[in-house]
């Protein structure tokens, strides 16, 4: 899984669940999550816009090596 695919999957997951995907999940599990949440959010793209700022903050936090809590309010 590429970095861009992983980020997009995490963005979808964040839009639905409010936190990033567990870093211990396999690529196969992440692909299933991505497929499922893409279908769930289809036609509700406003949700991605609404949470994009918080997602980017959580993603930077994860990229800097932190994994304990990726929920930002």
Secondary structure, 3 states (H helix, E strand, C coil): CCHHHHHHHHHHHHHHHCCCCCCCCCHHHHHHHHHHHHHHHCCCCHHHHHHHHHHHHHHHHHHCCCCCCCCCC
